[in-house]
Amino acid sequence: MIRAENIKKSFGSLLVLKGIDLQVQESEVLSIVGTSGAGKSTLLQILGSLLTPDSGRVVIGGVDIFTLSPKALADFRNRKIGFVFQFHHLLPEFTAVENVAIPAMIAKESMTKAKEKAAELLVSLGLGERLTHKPSELSGGEQQRVAVARALINRPAVIFADEPSGNLDTKTKREIHNLFFELRDRYSQTIVTVTHDKELASMSDRCLNIVDGEIVG
């Protein structure tokens, strides 16, 4: 599903990624671990097309993503990639169902159809009674489930998650961890997470350790 070759990235004189090669299989749950500053989040942003590497290539589902035009890349990202971050980035003025529907409307779904799909997803994630609640009316775990639903709305091939449970209490964190594996089983999605959480890393199909911009072991 994902192939990255010789990914290098510098910020000024600081070489953050030193030639990363990796492959991720379809429906695999992969965790990337390492200390702060090792390059984990930079790698995830490059794999997810949010950041351009200085050199190397990323192929997702057979598409060499950095050869696409900016417009084509934005469309590919919207339809094929879902993102979940430590901070959910929900829009405070919109309800849960409206937040989830936004990527579908960007993909040219009608508002009615997008909201129908959003509601179905939220119900499936146990938020059927929270559809019209705004983020300020939701718990941290509920907000993160809304963010997961938003990532799923266009049925992407890949979900990238950056410290998805970093802000949650132990019980809610475990629920979010289990949710990723339920989603993989239900939708056959490929999931790549960056995490400091040893529990999530140990649950994954495979774990890669980054040290000083290189994959070790």
C-alpha positions as CSV (number, residue, x, y, z in Angstrom):
1,M,0.0,0.0,0.0
2,I,2.8,2.4,0.9
3,R,6.4,2.4,-0.4
4,A,8.9,5.1,0.6
5,E,12.4,5.2,-0.8
6,N,15.4,7.2,0.3
7,I,13.4,9.9,2.1
8,K,15.6,12.8,3.2
9,K,14.5,16.0,4.9
10,S,16.4,19.0,6.3
11,F,15.3,22.1,8.1
12,G,18.0,24.6,7.6
13,S,21.3,22.9,8.5
14,L,19.6,20.2,10.5
15,L,19.2,16.9,8.7
16,V,16.1,15.3,10.2
17,L,15.6,12.3,8.0
18,K,18.7,10.6,6.6
19,G,17.4,8.3,3.8
20,I,14.4,6.4,5.1
21,D,13.2,3.3,3.2
22,L,10.0,1.5,4.3
23,Q,7.0,-0.5,3.0
24,V,3.6,-0.8,4.6
25,Q,1.3,-3.7,3.5
26,E,-2.4,-3.3,2.8
27,S,-4.5,-3.5,6.0
28,E,-1.4,-3.4,8.2
29,V,-1.3,-1.4,11.4
30,L,2.2,0.0,11.7
31,S,3.5,2.0,14.6
32,I,6.5,4.3,14.4
33,V,8.3,5.0,17.7
34,G,11.3,7.0,18.8
35,T,12.3,9.8,21.1
36,S,11.2,13.4,20.6
37,G,13.2,14.9,17.8
38,A,14.0,11.6,16.1
39,G,12.0,12.5,13.0
40,K,8.8,10.5,13.5
41,S,6.2,13.3,12.9
42,T,8.3,14.6,10.0
43,L,8.2,11.2,8.4
44,L,4.5,10.8,9.0
45,Q,3.8,14.2,7.4
46,I,5.8,13.3,4.3
47,L,4.1,9.9,4.0
48,G,0.8,11.7,4.3
49,S,1.8,14.3,1.6
50,L,1.6,17.3,4.1
51,L,5.3,17.9,3.8
52,T,7.6,17.5,0.7
53,P,10.9,15.6,1.1
54,D,14.1,17.1,-0.1
55,S,14.7,13.8,-2.0
56,G,13.1,10.4,-2.4
57,R,9.7,9.2,-3.3
58,V,6.5,8.0,-1.7
59,V,4.1,5.7,-3.6
60,I,0.6,5.1,-2.1
61,G,-1.6,2.6,-3.9
62,G,0.6,2.7,-6.9
63,V,0.6,6.5,-7.2
64,D,3.9,8.4,-6.9
65,I,2.3,11.2,-4.9
66,F,4.9,13.9,-5.3
67,T,4.8,13.7,-9.1
68,L,1.2,15.0,-8.9
69,S,0.2,18.6,-9.5
70,P,-0.8,20.5,-6.4
71,K,-4.5,20.3,-7.3
72,A,-4.2,16.6,-8.1
73,L,-2.3,15.9,-4.9
74,A,-4.9,17.8,-2.8
75,D,-7.7,15.7,-4.4
76,F,-5.7,12.5,-3.8
77,R,-5.2,13.5,-0.2
78,N,-8.9,14.2,0.3
79,R,-10.1,11.0,-1.2
80,K,-7.3,8.5,-0.3
81,I,-5.8,9.6,3.0
82,G,-7.3,10.2,6.5
83,F,-5.6,12.0,9.3
84,V,-6.0,11.8,13.1
85,F,-3.9,14.1,15.3
86,Q,-3.3,14.4,19.0
87,F,-5.3,17.6,19.0
88,H,-8.5,16.8,17.2
89,H,-8.7,20.2,15.3
90,L,-12.5,20.1,15.3
91,L,-14.2,23.4,14.2
92,P,-15.8,24.7,17.4
93,E,-18.8,26.4,15.7
94,F,-19.9,23.2,14.0
95,T,-21.7,20.1,15.4
96,A,-20.2,16.7,15.4
97,V,-22.0,15.6,12.3
98,E,-21.1,18.8,10.5
99,N,-17.4,18.4,11.4
100,V,-17.4,14.9,10.0
101,A,-19.3,15.8,6.8
102,I,-16.8,18.5,5.8
103,P,-14.3,16.3,3.9
104,A,-17.1,14.6,2.0
105,M,-18.5,18.0,0.9
106,I,-15.0,19.0,-0.2
107,A,-15.0,15.8,-2.3
108,K,-18.2,17.2,-4.0
109,E,-20.8,15.1,-2.1
110,S,-24.1,17.0,-1.5
111,M,-24.6,18.4,2.0
112,T,-27.5,16.0,2.5
113,K,-25.6,12.9,1.4
114,A,-22.5,14.0,3.4
115,K,-24.4,14.5,6.6
116,E,-26.1,11.1,6.1
117,K,-22.8,9.4,5.8
118,A,-21.4,11.4,8.7
119,A,-24.3,10.4,10.9
120,E,-24.0,6.7,10.0
121,L,-20.3,6.8,10.9
122,L,-20.8,8.5,14.2
123,V,-23.6,6.0,15.1
124,S,-21.2,3.2,14.3
125,L,-18.6,4.7,16.6
126,G,-21.0,5.0,19.5
127,L,-21.9,8.7,19.1
128,G,-25.4,8.4,17.9
129,E,-26.7,10.6,20.8
130,R,-24.0,13.3,20.1
131,L,-24.7,14.1,16.5
132,T,-25.8,17.7,17.1
133,H,-23.4,18.4,20.0
134,K,-20.6,20.9,19.4
135,P,-17.0,20.0,20.4
136,S,-17.3,22.0,23.7
137,E,-20.1,19.7,24.7
138,L,-18.1,16.5,24.1
139,S,-15.6,14.7,26.3
140,G,-12.0,14.3,25.1
141,G,-12.6,10.7,24.0
142,E,-15.8,11.7,22.2
143,Q,-14.0,14.5,20.4
144,Q,-11.3,12.1,19.3
145,R,-13.9,9.7,18.0
146,V,-15.5,12.5,16.0
147,A,-12.0,13.2,14.6
148,V,-11.6,9.5,13.7
149,A,-15.0,9.6,11.9
150,R,-14.0,12.7,10.0
151,A,-10.8,10.8,8.8
152,L,-13.0,7.9,7.7
153,I,-15.8,9.8,5.9
154,N,-14.3,9.3,2.4
155,R,-13.3,5.7,3.1
156,P,-9.5,6.4,2.6
157,A,-7.1,3.7,1.8
158,V,-4.7,4.9,4.5
159,I,-5.1,6.6,7.9
160,F,-2.1,8.4,9.4
161,A,-2.4,9.1,13.1
162,D,0.1,11.3,15.0
163,E,0.0,10.6,18.8
164,P,-3.8,9.9,18.5
165,S,-4.2,9.0,22.2
166,G,-1.6,11.4,23.7
167,N,-4.2,13.7,25.3
168,L,-6.5,11.0,26.7
169,D,-6.9,9.3,30.1
170,T,-5.9,5.6,30.4
171,K,-9.4,4.2,29.8
172,T,-10.2,6.4,26.8
173,K,-6.8,5.8,25.4
174,R,-7.4,2.0,25.4
175,E,-10.7,2.5,23.7
176,I,-9.1,4.6,20.9
177,H,-6.3,2.0,20.5
178,N,-8.9,-0.8,20.2
179,L,-10.9,1.3,17.8
180,F,-8.1,1.4,15.3
181,F,-8.0,-2.3,15.1
182,E,-11.7,-2.6,14.8
183,L,-11.6,-0.1,11.9
184,R,-8.8,-2.1,10.2
185,D,-11.0,-5.3,10.5
186,R,-14.1,-3.5,9.4
187,Y,-12.8,-1.5,6.5
188,S,-9.5,-3.2,5.6
189,Q,-7.7,0.2,6.0
190,T,-3.9,0.6,6.3
191,I,-3.1,2.5,9.5
192,V,0.2,4.2,10.3
193,T,0.7,5.7,13.7
194,V,3.4,7.8,15.4
195,T,3.3,7.2,19.1
196,H,5.1,7.3,22.4
197,D,2.6,4.9,23.8
198,K,4.1,1.5,24.4
199,E,0.7,-0.2,24.7
200,L,-0.4,1.0,21.2
201,A,3.0,0.1,19.7
202,S,2.8,-3.4,21.2
203,M,-0.7,-4.0,19.8
204,S,0.4,-3.1,16.3
205,D,1.2,-5.6,13.6
206,R,4.7,-4.1,13.3
207,C,6.7,-1.4,15.0
208,L,9.6,0.6,13.6
209,N,12.0,2.5,15.7
210,I,13.5,5.8,14.5
211,V,16.8,7.0,16.0
212,D,18.3,10.3,14.7
213,G,16.5,10.2,11.4
214,E,17.1,6.6,10.6
215,I,15.2,3.4,11.1
216,V,17.0,1.1,13.5
217,G,16.3,-2.6,14.0
